[in-house]
Amino acid sequence: MNIAVLFTGGTIGSTLAGDVIGTKTGAADGLLDTLPCVERDGHVEEITYQVYHPYTLLSENSTGLTIAQLAQSIREVVSEAKYTGSAKVALGNKGEAEDGTSVFTGLDGVIIMHGTDTLAYSAAAMGYLFGDCDIPMVFVSSNYVLTDPRANGAYNFQYAVQFLAFDCKQKGVYVSYQNGDGIPRIHLGTAIIGHQPYSDEVYSVGGMEYGHYEKGTKCFVAGKVYYAWNNTERLTDRPSLQAPDHWDAPIGLIYPHPGMRYPMNFDGIQAILHHTYHAGTICSETPEADKFFYEVANRKIPIFLCGMDADMVYESTYVYEKYGMIVLPMASPVAMYMKLWLLLCSGYSAKEWMTKPVPGDLPNFSI
């Protein structure tokens, strides 16, 4: 089995110098030596790794251009799968191109080593950009540097390879992550939500993880919502999304809070993503609300609402229609931000496509 591994830095690609964590190219390469093969039920799958270092940074410093660079690197790996001298490969699994360059005879999967801070953002972006790619991809992170005994990075990597070798049955971009309960979980890249403060645990929106491995075993249990689900064949019409071409997003993000003041500077804003409280509500009596929503409508800026459960309707939510807000289906707010950004970068109508399923969206994504 041939797996391309892209190292991008983050905690998993960092070392500890004194009390300071900093990235170091090659810091996580040793992980590959620990897993030359995977096994289940007596079947041994030997792994051939191809190593790439497209960039090295702490993921909190990610921008639109970083996302574009990652997407381009993945595209090149998937389309060319060229062998480099630094790759840890079995020579028998190489072929030779017409120009004499050594190449893989086939690529079975891609693993992206990434920091945890912006894991949800990059995984969602790649989930939409490569949601219909024939080669599955898995993001792997670590909550601590790999030399720390508390680190889960080695487990996340081990189960990412296990998943690619035996349990990945569908196209898509995934995340392998083990929380403090010791259960290795596989998430759809567009399903995970942002971290809670002071927590390094990873969760899927609504608990809709793609599946998990029974604790201490190699037995994979698929999430019920994904049974008989096909991410792309059901979609006859789909946009061709492009990665960002600028470091910043033309999106206004609004989070409700008591005493909030709505921003009135709309320079460079093409769309607004308005978050809600957990019950799908916002403060409908904020004094500046009428002025803000009037100005948004006057400028023809679409405004999307993320976080409302259609089964729970409070009287305060009736203002959504009054203000012309477009309520999105249940989805990760991070994924909705990235989907909106990619649509705007690609020249598509956000009003048309934000409520329609595209490759990478969750199985239940519909109005």
Secondary structure, DSSP 8 states (H G I E B T S, - for coil): -EEEEEE-BTGGGEEEETTEEEE-TTTTGGGGGG-SEEEETTEEEE-EEEEE-S--B-GGG--HHHHHHHHHHHHHHHHH-B--TT----GGGEEE-TTS-EEES---EEEEE--STTHHHHHHHHHHHSTT-SS-EEEE--SS-TTSTT--HHHHHHHHHHIIIII--S-SEEEEEE-TT--EEEEETTTB----TT-----BGGG--SEEE-TTS--EEE-GGGTT--SSTT-SS-------SSSS-SEEEE---TT-------TT--EEEEE--TTS---TT-TTHHHHHHHHHHTT--EEEE---TT---GGGGHHHHTT-EE--S--HHHHHHHHHHHHHTT--HHHHTTS--TTS-TT---
